[in-house]
Amino acid sequence: MRIVLTRREPLDSPDGVSIFIVALAQALLELGHQVQIVVGTFESRAKFQRLLSPRLELPIIGLSRTPLTGPASVAAWLRAIGIIDRFRPDLVLHSEAMPLPLRGTIVQIVHDLERRKGALAPAWRAIRRSSMRRCHYVVASTTELQEELVRDLGLPSDQILKIPKCIDRQSYASRGLSERERAILHAGTSPYKVPEATIRAFGALNDPSVTLYVTGDITRPVREAVDALPESIREHVVLLGMAEGARVRELHSRVRVAAFPTRYTVPVASATVMEAIASGTPIVGTSRLSRDLLADGVNGAVVEPQPEVMAATLKAVLDDDDLWSRLSAGARQWAGRFDAQGVAKQYLELADLYGHGR
Protein backbone atom coordinates (compact mmCIF):
# COMPACT_ATOMS: atom_id res chain seq x y z
CA MET A 1 0.00 0.00 0.00
CA ARG A 2 0.88 3.67 -0.32
CA ILE A 3 0.42 5.33 3.05
CA VAL A 4 0.58 9.01 4.06
CA LEU A 5 0.98 10.17 7.65
CA THR A 6 0.26 13.85 8.37
CA ARG A 7 0.86 16.24 11.22
CA ARG A 8 0.28 20.02 11.43
CA GLU A 9 2.76 20.54 14.25
CA PRO A 10 6.58 20.21 13.95
CA LEU A 11 7.83 16.65 13.54
CA ASP A 12 11.29 17.48 14.87
CA SER A 13 9.86 18.01 18.36
CA PRO A 14 10.29 14.86 20.49
CA ASP A 15 6.73 14.71 21.81
CA GLY A 16 4.40 11.74 21.90
CA VAL A 17 2.84 12.28 18.49
CA SER A 18 6.24 12.54 16.78
CA ILE A 19 7.46 9.39 18.54
CA PHE A 20 4.29 7.62 17.37
CA ILE A 21 4.63 8.77 13.75
CA VAL A 22 8.27 7.70 13.57
CA ALA A 23 7.54 4.28 15.07
CA LEU A 24 4.52 3.67 12.85
CA ALA A 25 6.29 4.84 9.68
CA GLN A 26 9.25 2.55 10.37
CA ALA A 27 6.93 -0.41 10.98
CA LEU A 28 5.00 0.22 7.75
CA LEU A 29 8.23 0.43 5.76
CA GLU A 30 9.48 -2.81 7.30
CA LEU A 31 6.17 -4.47 6.39
CA GLY A 32 6.89 -3.62 2.76
CA HIS A 33 4.68 -0.56 2.22
CA GLN A 34 5.48 2.84 0.69
CA VAL A 35 5.28 5.71 3.16
CA GLN A 36 5.23 9.49 2.91
CA ILE A 37 5.19 11.77 5.97
CA VAL A 38 3.78 15.27 5.37
CA VAL A 39 4.15 17.81 8.18
CA GLY A 40 3.45 21.50 8.56
CA THR A 41 6.87 22.31 10.00
CA PHE A 42 10.17 20.51 9.63
CA GLU A 43 13.09 22.65 10.75
CA SER A 44 15.98 20.36 9.86
CA ARG A 45 16.86 16.73 9.28
CA ALA A 46 19.78 17.09 11.72
CA LYS A 47 17.52 18.24 14.56
CA PHE A 48 15.05 15.46 13.78
CA GLN A 49 17.79 12.82 13.84
CA ARG A 50 19.20 14.15 17.13
CA LEU A 51 15.94 14.39 19.06
CA LEU A 52 13.99 11.43 17.61
CA SER A 53 16.88 9.11 16.62
CA PRO A 54 14.95 6.96 14.12
CA ARG A 55 16.42 3.62 13.02
CA LEU A 56 15.46 4.13 9.36
CA GLU A 57 15.74 6.97 6.86
CA LEU A 58 12.19 8.29 6.65
CA PRO A 59 10.63 10.12 3.65
CA ILE A 60 9.51 13.45 5.13
CA ILE A 61 8.01 16.46 3.34
CA GLY A 62 7.97 19.62 5.42
CA LEU A 63 5.70 22.41 4.17
CA SER A 64 7.74 25.04 6.03
CA ARG A 65 10.93 25.37 8.07
CA THR A 66 9.19 27.73 10.51
CA PRO A 67 5.90 27.32 12.41
CA LEU A 68 2.78 28.09 10.39
CA THR A 69 -0.34 29.81 11.69
CA GLY A 70 -3.48 31.38 10.25
CA PRO A 71 -3.67 32.00 6.48
CA ALA A 72 -0.10 30.78 5.93
CA SER A 73 -1.00 27.41 7.43
CA VAL A 74 -4.18 27.16 5.36
CA ALA A 75 -2.28 27.99 2.16
CA ALA A 76 0.43 25.44 2.92
CA TRP A 77 -2.04 22.63 3.54
CA LEU A 78 -4.03 23.47 0.42
CA ARG A 79 -0.74 23.05 -1.42
CA ALA A 80 -0.25 19.76 0.37
CA ILE A 81 -3.39 18.34 -1.27
CA GLY A 82 -1.57 18.21 -4.61
CA ILE A 83 1.57 16.75 -3.01
CA ILE A 84 -0.41 13.99 -1.33
CA ASP A 85 -2.61 13.25 -4.37
CA ARG A 86 0.46 12.79 -6.58
CA PHE A 87 1.61 10.06 -4.19
CA ARG A 88 -1.75 8.29 -4.84
CA PRO A 89 -2.26 7.06 -1.28
CA ASP A 90 -4.35 4.04 -0.39
CA LEU A 91 -4.40 5.08 3.26
CA VAL A 92 -4.06 8.50 4.92
CA LEU A 93 -3.49 8.73 8.68
CA HIS A 94 -4.06 12.19 10.18
CA SER A 95 -2.54 12.74 13.63
CA GLU A 96 -4.31 16.08 14.01
CA ALA A 97 -7.58 17.45 12.65
CA MET A 98 -7.08 17.85 8.91
CA PRO A 99 -10.27 18.62 6.93
CA LEU A 100 -8.70 18.09 3.48
CA PRO A 101 -10.35 16.39 0.47
CA LEU A 102 -7.97 13.49 -0.19
CA ARG A 103 -8.11 10.15 -1.96
CA GLY A 104 -7.79 6.78 -0.25
CA THR A 105 -9.04 5.54 3.09
CA ILE A 106 -8.91 8.47 5.53
CA VAL A 107 -8.33 7.86 9.23
CA GLN A 108 -8.50 10.60 11.86
CA ILE A 109 -6.40 9.66 14.89
CA VAL A 110 -7.26 11.52 18.10
CA HIS A 111 -4.29 11.75 20.48
CA ASP A 112 -5.77 14.27 22.93
CA LEU A 113 -8.61 16.73 23.52
CA GLU A 114 -6.66 19.40 25.39
CA ARG A 115 -7.54 22.17 22.92
CA ARG A 116 -11.27 21.76 23.31
CA LYS A 117 -11.34 24.17 26.30
CA GLY A 118 -10.87 27.95 26.39
CA ALA A 119 -11.76 30.79 24.02
CA LEU A 120 -10.86 28.81 20.89
CA ALA A 121 -12.82 25.73 21.92
CA PRO A 122 -15.71 26.32 19.45
CA ALA A 123 -13.28 26.81 16.56
CA TRP A 124 -11.27 23.69 17.41
CA ARG A 125 -14.45 21.67 17.80
CA ALA A 126 -15.68 22.89 14.38
CA ILE A 127 -12.36 21.95 12.76
CA ARG A 128 -12.43 18.54 14.42
CA ARG A 129 -16.01 17.87 13.33
CA SER A 130 -15.23 18.93 9.76
CA SER A 131 -12.25 16.59 9.76
CA MET A 132 -14.40 13.77 11.15
CA ARG A 133 -16.94 14.22 8.35
CA ARG A 134 -14.22 13.81 5.73
CA CYS A 135 -12.75 10.65 7.20
CA HIS A 136 -13.82 7.03 6.99
CA TYR A 137 -12.65 6.07 10.47
CA VAL A 138 -12.14 7.91 13.76
CA VAL A 139 -9.54 6.32 16.03
CA ALA A 140 -8.93 7.18 19.70
CA SER A 141 -5.59 6.17 21.18
CA THR A 142 -6.92 5.42 24.71
CA THR A 143 -10.09 4.09 26.28
CA GLU A 144 -10.64 7.41 28.07
CA LEU A 145 -10.34 9.39 24.81
CA GLN A 146 -12.75 7.01 23.13
CA GLU A 147 -15.30 7.59 25.90
CA GLU A 148 -14.79 11.36 25.86
CA LEU A 149 -15.14 11.60 22.07
CA VAL A 150 -18.56 10.01 22.30
CA ARG A 151 -19.61 12.82 24.67
CA ASP A 152 -17.65 15.60 22.96
CA LEU A 153 -18.75 14.94 19.38
CA GLY A 154 -22.08 13.26 19.96
CA LEU A 155 -21.04 10.26 17.87
CA PRO A 156 -22.26 6.71 18.54
CA SER A 157 -19.68 4.66 20.42
CA ASP A 158 -19.43 2.10 17.60
CA GLN A 159 -18.23 4.84 15.22
CA ILE A 160 -15.08 5.54 17.27
CA LEU A 161 -12.45 2.82 17.20
CA LYS A 162 -9.59 2.37 19.65
CA ILE A 163 -6.09 1.62 18.41
CA PRO A 164 -3.21 2.34 20.80
CA LYS A 165 -0.24 4.52 20.07
CA CYS A 166 2.86 2.54 19.30
CA ILE A 167 6.58 2.60 19.88
CA ASP A 168 9.50 0.95 18.16
CA ARG A 169 10.28 -1.76 20.70
CA GLN A 170 13.52 -2.63 18.89
CA SER A 171 14.92 0.73 19.99
CA TYR A 172 14.57 -0.02 23.72
CA ALA A 173 16.75 -2.25 25.87
CA SER A 174 15.24 -3.98 28.90
CA ARG A 175 18.04 -4.45 31.41
CA GLY A 176 17.97 -6.70 34.43
CA LEU A 177 18.14 -5.48 38.01
CA SER A 178 21.91 -5.96 38.31
CA GLU A 179 22.46 -3.50 35.45
CA ARG A 180 20.17 -0.83 36.85
CA GLU A 181 21.29 2.35 38.57
CA ARG A 182 19.67 3.35 41.83
CA ALA A 183 17.96 6.23 40.09
CA ILE A 184 14.63 7.81 39.13
CA LEU A 185 13.78 9.30 35.73
CA HIS A 186 11.31 12.13 35.16
CA ALA A 187 10.96 12.64 31.39
CA GLY A 188 9.59 15.99 30.21
CA THR A 189 9.11 19.38 31.83
CA SER A 190 5.93 20.68 30.16
CA PRO A 191 3.54 22.02 32.81
CA TYR A 192 1.15 19.06 32.52
CA LYS A 193 4.03 16.69 33.34
CA VAL A 194 4.44 18.47 36.72
CA PRO A 195 8.21 17.90 37.12
CA GLU A 196 8.27 19.87 40.36
CA ALA A 197 6.07 17.17 41.95
CA THR A 198 8.73 14.55 41.26
CA ILE A 199 11.46 16.87 42.52
CA ARG A 200 9.56 17.51 45.77
CA ALA A 201 8.99 13.76 46.17
CA PHE A 202 12.72 13.25 45.67
CA GLY A 203 13.30 15.71 48.50
CA ALA A 204 10.86 13.81 50.72
CA LEU A 205 12.68 10.57 49.84
CA ASN A 206 15.82 12.21 51.22
CA ASP A 207 18.17 9.43 50.15
CA PRO A 208 21.63 10.54 48.91
CA SER A 209 22.18 7.09 47.40
CA VAL A 210 19.53 7.83 44.75
CA THR A 211 19.94 10.03 41.65
CA LEU A 212 17.08 11.89 39.95
CA TYR A 213 17.39 12.51 36.20
CA VAL A 214 15.12 15.12 34.60
CA THR A 215 14.91 15.54 30.82
CA GLY A 216 13.33 18.49 29.02
CA ASP A 217 13.75 22.24 29.01
CA ILE A 218 15.08 23.57 32.32
CA THR A 219 12.16 25.83 33.20
CA ARG A 220 11.83 28.27 36.09
CA PRO A 221 9.50 25.96 38.12
CA VAL A 222 12.04 23.15 37.69
CA ARG A 223 14.95 25.31 38.78
CA GLU A 224 13.04 26.70 41.77
CA ALA A 225 11.99 23.21 42.89
CA VAL A 226 15.59 21.99 42.72
CA ASP A 227 16.90 25.07 44.53
CA ALA A 228 14.43 24.41 47.38
CA LEU A 229 15.99 21.00 48.10
CA PRO A 230 18.57 20.54 50.87
CA GLU A 231 22.07 20.80 49.46
CA SER A 232 22.86 17.17 50.30
CA ILE A 233 19.99 16.07 48.03
CA ARG A 234 20.20 18.85 45.44
CA GLU A 235 23.55 17.65 44.14
CA HIS A 236 21.95 14.32 43.18
CA VAL A 237 19.50 15.95 40.74
CA VAL A 238 20.75 15.87 37.14
CA LEU A 239 18.99 18.30 34.78
CA LEU A 240 19.73 17.10 31.25
CA GLY A 241 17.80 19.64 29.19
CA MET A 242 16.56 18.54 25.76
CA ALA A 243 18.45 15.27 25.57
CA GLU A 244 18.99 13.29 22.38
CA GLY A 245 16.44 10.58 21.68
CA ALA A 246 19.04 7.84 22.04
CA ARG A 247 20.12 9.25 25.42
CA VAL A 248 16.53 9.28 26.73
CA ARG A 249 16.05 5.66 25.66
CA GLU A 250 19.27 4.68 27.38
CA LEU A 251 18.11 6.35 30.60
CA HIS A 252 14.76 4.55 30.49
CA SER A 253 16.62 1.24 30.44
CA ARG A 254 19.15 2.23 33.12
CA VAL A 255 17.10 3.73 35.95
CA ARG A 256 15.20 1.66 38.48
CA VAL A 257 11.91 3.58 38.32
CA ALA A 258 10.21 6.28 36.22
CA ALA A 259 7.98 8.95 37.80
CA PHE A 260 4.92 10.39 36.06
CA PRO A 261 2.89 12.74 38.31
CA THR A 262 1.08 13.76 35.13
CA ARG A 263 -1.97 16.04 35.02
CA TYR A 264 -4.14 15.42 31.93
CA THR A 265 -7.68 16.67 31.40
CA VAL A 266 -8.43 13.40 29.62
CA PRO A 267 -5.87 10.59 30.09
CA VAL A 268 -3.85 10.04 26.92
CA ALA A 269 -1.28 7.54 25.65
CA SER A 270 1.89 9.25 26.87
CA ALA A 271 4.85 8.16 24.74
CA THR A 272 7.28 8.68 27.61
CA VAL A 273 5.28 6.26 29.74
CA MET A 274 5.30 3.78 26.85
CA GLU A 275 9.08 4.20 26.56
CA ALA A 276 9.45 3.25 30.22
CA ILE A 277 7.18 0.24 29.74
CA ALA A 278 9.15 -0.91 26.69
CA SER A 279 12.33 -0.67 28.77
CA GLY A 280 10.90 -2.87 31.52
CA THR A 281 11.01 0.06 33.94
CA PRO A 282 8.32 0.20 36.66
CA ILE A 283 6.16 3.33 36.71
CA VAL A 284 5.02 5.46 39.62
CA GLY A 285 2.24 7.67 38.27
CA THR A 286 -1.09 9.32 38.99
CA SER A 287 -4.59 8.19 38.13
CA ARG A 288 -4.52 10.73 35.28
CA LEU A 289 -2.38 8.31 33.27
CA SER A 290 -4.52 6.14 31.03
CA ARG A 291 -5.50 2.79 32.47
CA ASP A 292 -4.40 1.39 29.11
CA LEU A 293 -0.82 2.24 30.13
CA LEU A 294 -0.54 1.99 33.91
CA ALA A 295 -2.04 -1.00 35.70
CA ASP A 296 -1.63 -0.64 39.45
CA GLY A 297 0.41 -3.52 40.84
CA VAL A 298 1.12 -4.96 37.38
CA ASN A 299 3.62 -2.62 35.72
CA GLY A 300 3.77 0.11 38.34
CA ALA A 301 1.87 1.91 41.07
CA VAL A 302 -0.90 4.51 40.99
CA VAL A 303 -0.35 7.22 43.63
CA GLU A 304 -1.51 10.66 44.61
CA PRO A 305 1.10 13.31 43.67
CA GLN A 306 1.79 14.45 47.25
CA PRO A 307 5.54 14.39 48.05
CA GLU A 308 5.40 11.97 51.00
CA VAL A 309 3.04 9.56 49.21
CA MET A 310 5.12 9.52 46.04
CA ALA A 311 8.33 9.21 48.04
CA ALA A 312 7.06 6.16 49.94
CA THR A 313 6.13 4.38 46.70
CA LEU A 314 9.39 5.32 44.99
CA LYS A 315 11.27 3.99 48.01
CA ALA A 316 9.42 0.67 47.82
CA VAL A 317 10.34 0.17 44.15
CA LEU A 318 13.93 1.27 44.78
CA ASP A 319 14.46 -0.96 47.83
CA ASP A 320 12.36 -4.08 47.23
CA ASP A 321 14.07 -6.29 44.64
CA ASP A 322 11.18 -8.76 44.44
CA LEU A 323 8.66 -5.96 43.88
CA TRP A 324 10.88 -4.41 41.21
CA SER A 325 11.32 -7.72 39.39
CA ARG A 326 7.59 -8.38 39.36
CA LEU A 327 6.71 -4.90 38.08
CA SER A 328 9.50 -4.98 35.50
CA ALA A 329 8.26 -8.32 34.15
CA GLY A 330 4.74 -6.86 34.01
CA ALA A 331 6.02 -3.84 32.09
CA ARG A 332 7.79 -6.00 29.51
CA GLN A 333 4.65 -8.05 28.98
CA TRP A 334 2.45 -4.93 28.83
CA ALA A 335 4.69 -3.43 26.12
CA GLY A 336 3.46 -5.99 23.61
CA ARG A 337 0.21 -4.00 23.36
CA PHE A 338 2.12 -1.08 21.83
CA ASP A 339 4.34 -2.96 19.39
CA ALA A 340 4.65 -0.82 16.25
CA GLN A 341 4.20 -3.64 13.75
CA GLY A 342 1.11 -4.92 15.56
CA VAL A 343 -0.42 -1.43 15.60
CA ALA A 344 0.53 -0.87 11.94
CA LYS A 345 -1.36 -4.02 10.97
CA GLN A 346 -4.48 -2.71 12.71
CA TYR A 347 -4.38 0.43 10.55
CA LEU A 348 -3.76 -1.61 7.40
CA GLU A 349 -6.84 -3.67 8.23
CA LEU A 350 -8.94 -0.49 8.18
CA ALA A 351 -7.90 0.17 4.57
CA ASP A 352 -8.74 -3.42 3.66
CA LEU A 353 -12.12 -3.21 5.40
CA TYR A 354 -13.05 0.03 3.65
CA GLY A 355 -11.90 -1.33 0.29
CA HIS A 356 -14.03 -4.45 0.67
CA GLY A 357 -17.00 -2.43 1.85
CA ARG A 358 -17.16 -0.12 -1.15
C-alpha positions in Angstrom: 0.0 0.0 0.0 0.9 3.7 -0.3 0.4 5.3 3.1 0.6 9.0 4.1 1.0 10.2 7.7 0.3 13.8 8.4 0.9 16.2 11.2 0.3 20.0 11.4 2.8 20.5 14.3 6.6 20.2 13.9 7.8 16.6 13.5 11.3 17.5 14.9 9.9 18.0 18.4 10.3 14.9 20.5 6.7 14.7 21.8 4.4 11.7 21.9 2.8 12.3 18.5 6.2 12.5 16.8 7.5 9.4 18.5 4.3 7.6 17.4 4.6 8.8 13.7 8.3 7.7 13.6 7.5 4.3 15.1 4.5 3.7 12.8 6.3 4.8 9.7 9.2 2.5 10.4 6.9 -0.4 11.0 5.0 0.2 7.7 8.2 0.4 5.8 9.5 -2.8 7.3 6.2 -4.5 6.4 6.9 -3.6 2.8 4.7 -0.6 2.2 5.5 2.8 0.7 5.3 5.7 3.2 5.2 9.5 2.9 5.2 11.8 6.0 3.8 15.3 5.4 4.1 17.8 8.2 3.4 21.5 8.6 6.9 22.3 10.0 10.2 20.5 9.6 13.1 22.6 10.8 16.0 20.4 9.9 16.9 16.7 9.3 19.8 17.1 11.7 17.5 18.2 14.6 15.1 15.5 13.8 17.8 12.8 13.8 19.2 14.1 17.1 15.9 14.4 19.1 14.0 11.4 17.6 16.9 9.1 16.6 14.9 7.0 14.1 16.4 3.6 13.0 15.5 4.1 9.4 15.7 7.0 6.9 12.2 8.3 6.6 10.6 10.1 3.7 9.5 13.5 5.1 8.0 16.5 3.3 8.0 19.6 5.4 5.7 22.4 4.2 7.7 25.0 6.0 10.9 25.4 8.1 9.2 27.7 10.5 5.9 27.3 12.4 2.8 28.1 10.4 -0.3 29.8 11.7 -3.5 31.4 10.2 -3.7 32.0 6.5 -0.1 30.8 5.9 -1.0 27.4 7.4 -4.2 27.2 5.4 -2.3 28.0 2.2 0.4 25.4 2.9 -2.0 22.6 3.5 -4.0 23.5 0.4 -0.7 23.1 -1.4 -0.3 19.8 0.4 -3.4 18.3 -1.3 -1.6 18.2 -4.6 1.6 16.7 -3.0 -0.4 14.0 -1.3 -2.6 13.2 -4.4 0.5 12.8 -6.6 1.6 10.1 -4.2 -1.8 8.3 -4.8 -2.3 7.1 -1.3 -4.4 4.0 -0.4 -4.4 5.1 3.3 -4.1 8.5 4.9 -3.5 8.7 8.7 -4.1 12.2 10.2 -2.5 12.7 13.6 -4.3 16.1 14.0 -7.6 17.4 12.6 -7.1 17.9 8.9 -10.3 18.6 6.9 -8.7 18.1 3.5 -10.4 16.4 0.5 -8.0 13.5 -0.2 -8.1 10.2 -2.0 -7.8 6.8 -0.3 -9.0 5.5 3.1 -8.9 8.5 5.5 -8.3 7.9 9.2 -8.5 10.6 11.9 -6.4 9.7 14.9 -7.3 11.5 18.1 -4.3 11.7 20.5 -5.8 14.3 22.9 -8.6 16.7 23.5 -6.7 19.4 25.4 -7.5 22.2 22.9 -11.3 21.8 23.3 -11.3 24.2 26.3 -10.9 27.9 26.4 -11.8 30.8 24.0 -10.9 28.8 20.9 -12.8 25.7 21.9 -15.7 26.3 19.5 -13.3 26.8 16.6 -11.3 23.7 17.4 -14.5 21.7 17.8 -15.7 22.9 14.4 -12.4 21.9 12.8 -12.4 18.5 14.4 -16.0 17.9 13.3 -15.2 18.9 9.8 -12.2 16.6 9.8 -14.4 13.8 11.2 -16.9 14.2 8.4 -14.2 13.8 5.7 -12.7 10.6 7.2 -13.8 7.0 7.0 -12.7 6.1 10.5 -12.1 7.9 13.8 -9.5 6.3 16.0 -8.9 7.2 19.7 -5.6 6.2 21.2 -6.9 5.4 24.7 -10.1 4.1 26.3 -10.6 7.4 28.1 -10.3 9.4 24.8 -12.7 7.0 23.1 -15.3 7.6 25.9 -14.8 11.4 25.9 -15.1 11.6 22.1 -18.6 10.0 22.3 -19.6 12.8 24.7 -17.7 15.6 23.0 -18.8 14.9 19.4 -22.1 13.3 20.0 -21.0 10.3 17.9 -22.3 6.7 18.5 -19.7 4.7 20.4 -19.4 2.1 17.6 -18.2 4.8 15.2 -15.1 5.5 17.3 -12.4 2.8 17.2 -9.6 2.4 19.6 -6.1 1.6 18.4 -3.2 2.3 20.8 -0.2 4.5 20.1 2.9 2.5 19.3 6.6 2.6 19.9 9.5 1.0 18.2 10.3 -1.8 20.7 13.5 -2.6 18.9 14.9 0.7 20.0 14.6 0.0 23.7 16.8 -2.2 25.9 15.2 -4.0 28.9 18.0 -4.5 31.4 18.0 -6.7 34.4 18.1 -5.5 38.0 21.9 -6.0 38.3 22.5 -3.5 35.4 20.2 -0.8 36.9 21.3 2.4 38.6 19.7 3.3 41.8 18.0 6.2 40.1 14.6 7.8 39.1 13.8 9.3 35.7 11.3 12.1 35.2 11.0 12.6 31.4 9.6 16.0 30.2 9.1 19.4 31.8 5.9 20.7 30.2 3.5 22.0 32.8 1.1 19.1 32.5 4.0 16.7 33.3 4.4 18.5 36.7 8.2 17.9 37.1 8.3 19.9 40.4 6.1 17.2 41.9 8.7 14.5 41.3 11.5 16.9 42.5 9.6 17.5 45.8 9.0 13.8 46.2 12.7 13.3 45.7 13.3 15.7 48.5 10.9 13.8 50.7 12.7 10.6 49.8 15.8 12.2 51.2 18.2 9.4 50.2 21.6 10.5 48.9 22.2 7.1 47.4 19.5 7.8 44.7 19.9 10.0 41.6 17.1 11.9 39.9 17.4 12.5 36.2 15.1 15.1 34.6 14.9 15.5 30.8 13.3 18.5 29.0 13.8 22.2 29.0 15.1 23.6 32.3 12.2 25.8 33.2 11.8 28.3 36.1 9.5 26.0 38.1 12.0 23.1 37.7 15.0 25.3 38.8 13.0 26.7 41.8 12.0 23.2 42.9 15.6 22.0 42.7 16.9 25.1 44.5 14.4 24.4 47.4 16.0 21.0 48.1 18.6 20.5 50.9 22.1 20.8 49.5 22.9 17.2 50.3 20.0 16.1 48.0 20.2 18.9 45.4 23.6 17.6 44.1 21.9 14.3 43.2 19.5 15.9 40.7 20.7 15.9 37.1 19.0 18.3 34.8 19.7 17.1 31.3 17.8 19.6 29.2 16.6 18.5 25.8 18.5 15.3 25.6 19.0 13.3 22.4 16.4 10.6 21.7 19.0 7.8 22.0 20.1 9.2 25.4 16.5 9.3 26.7 16.0 5.7 25.7 19.3 4.7 27.4 18.1 6.4 30.6 14.8 4.6 30.5 16.6 1.2 30.4 19.1 2.2 33.1 17.1 3.7 35.9 15.2 1.7 38.5 11.9 3.6 38.3 10.2 6.3 36.2 8.0 8.9 37.8 4.9 10.4 36.1 2.9 12.7 38.3 1.1 13.8 35.1 -2.0 16.0 35.0 -4.1 15.4 31.9 -7.7 16.7 31.4 -8.4 13.4 29.6 -5.9 10.6 30.1 -3.9 10.0 26.9 -1.3 7.5 25.7 1.9 9.2 26.9 4.8 8.2 24.7 7.3 8.7 27.6 5.3 6.3 29.7 5.3 3.8 26.9 9.1 4.2 26.6 9.5 3.2 30.2 7.2 0.2 29.7 9.2 -0.9 26.7 12.3 -0.7 28.8 10.9 -2.9 31.5 11.0 0.1 33.9 8.3 0.2 36.7 6.2 3.3 36.7 5.0 5.5 39.6 2.2 7.7 38.3 -1.1 9.3 39.0 -4.6 8.2 38.1 -4.5 10.7 35.3 -2.4 8.3 33.3 -4.5 6.1 31.0 -5.5 2.8 32.5 -4.4 1.4 29.1 -0.8 2.2 30.1 -0.5 2.0 33.9 -2.0 -1.0 35.7 -1.6 -0.6 39.5 0.4 -3.5 40.8 1.1 -5.0 37.4 3.6 -2.6 35.7 3.8 0.1 38.3 1.9 1.9 41.1 -0.9 4.5 41.0 -0.3 7.2 43.6 -1.5 10.7 44.6 1.1 13.3 43.7 1.8 14.4 47.2 5.5 14.4 48.1 5.4 12.0 51.0 3.0 9.6 49.2 5.1 9.5 46.0 8.3 9.2 48.0 7.1 6.2 49.9 6.1 4.4 46.7 9.4 5.3 45.0 11.3 4.0 48.0 9.4 0.7 47.8 10.3 0.2 44.1 13.9 1.3 44.8 14.5 -1.0 47.8 12.4 -4.1 47.2 14.1 -6.3 44.6 11.2 -8.8 44.4 8.7 -6.0 43.9 10.9 -4.4 41.2 11.3 -7.7 39.4 7.6 -8.4 39.4 6.7 -4.9 38.1 9.5 -5.0 35.5 8.3 -8.3 34.1 4.7 -6.9 34.0 6.0 -3.8 32.1 7.8 -6.0 29.5 4.7 -8.1 29.0 2.4 -4.9 28.8 4.7 -3.4 26.1 3.5 -6.0 23.6 0.2 -4.0 23.4 2.1 -1.1 21.8 4.3 -3.0 19.4 4.6 -0.8 16.3 4.2 -3.6 13.8 1.1 -4.9 15.6 -0.4 -1.4 15.6 0.5 -0.9 11.9 -1.4 -4.0 11.0 -4.5 -2.7 12.7 -4.4 0.4 10.5 -3.8 -1.6 7.4 -6.8 -3.7 8.2 -8.9 -0.5 8.2 -7.9 0.2 4.6 -8.7 -3.4 3.7 -12.1 -3.2 5.4 -13.0 0.0 3.7 -11.9 -1.3 0.3 -14.0 -4.5 0.7 -17.0 -2.4 1.8 -17.2 -0.1 -1.1 
